[in-house]
Amino acid sequence: MILVSILLPWLSFLLRGKILAGILCILLQITLIGWLPAAIWAVIALNNAKADKRVDRIIQAQAEAKKSNNN
């Protein structure tokens, strides 16, 4: 997915369901100068999404551990 984020940043957003961000990214990517910022934006957004999922899993695991300790 990182490779898709670098080569086709707009597709990275569309595949994750971020339609508006994908459209904005393709408009930015149309210019050669805007392609690099679009690729960087897509990679950062992808890493943030992965971090959010990781944090959610940690919070869920802590909540389950706390629940089992209370019982």
C-alpha positions in Angstrom: 0.0 0.0 0.0 3.0 2.3 0.6 4.0 1.8 -3.1 0.5 2.8 -4.2 0.7 5.8 -1.9 3.9 6.9 -3.6 3.0 6.2 -7.2 -0.7 6.9 -7.2 -1.5 8.9 -4.1 -5.1 9.6 -5.1 -5.8 5.9 -5.5 -4.5 5.3 -1.9 -7.1 7.6 -0.6 -9.9 6.2 -2.7 -9.1 2.6 -1.7 -9.4 3.6 2.0 -12.8 5.3 1.4 -11.5 8.9 1.6 -13.3 10.1 -1.5 -12.9 13.9 -1.0 -9.3 13.5 -0.1 -8.8 11.4 -3.2 -10.3 14.0 -5.4 -8.3 16.8 -3.8 -5.2 14.7 -4.2 -5.7 14.0 -7.9 -6.2 17.7 -8.5 -3.0 18.4 -6.7 -1.2 15.6 -8.6 -2.3 16.9 -12.0 0.6 19.4 -11.8 4.1 17.9 -11.8 5.1 20.2 -8.9 2.1 19.0 -6.9 2.8 15.3 -7.3 5.5 15.2 -4.7 3.4 16.9 -1.9 0.5 14.6 -2.9 2.7 11.5 -2.5 4.0 12.7 0.8 0.5 13.5 2.0 -0.8 10.0 1.0 2.1 8.2 2.8 1.6 10.3 6.0 -2.1 9.7 5.9 -1.6 6.0 5.4 0.8 5.8 8.4 -1.6 7.8 10.5 -4.5 5.4 9.6 -2.3 2.4 10.6 -1.3 4.1 13.9 -5.0 4.8 14.6 -5.9 1.1 14.1 -3.0 0.1 16.3 -4.1 2.5 19.1 -7.7 1.2 18.9 -6.4 -2.4 19.3 -4.3 -1.4 22.3 -7.3 0.4 23.9 -9.6 -2.6 23.3 -7.0 -5.0 24.7 -6.6 -2.8 27.9 -10.4 -2.6 28.3 -10.7 -6.4 28.0 -7.9 -6.9 30.5 -9.4 -4.5 32.9 -12.8 -6.2 32.6 -11.3 -9.6 33.2 -9.4 -8.4 36.2 -12.6 -7.0 37.8 -14.3 -10.3 37.5 
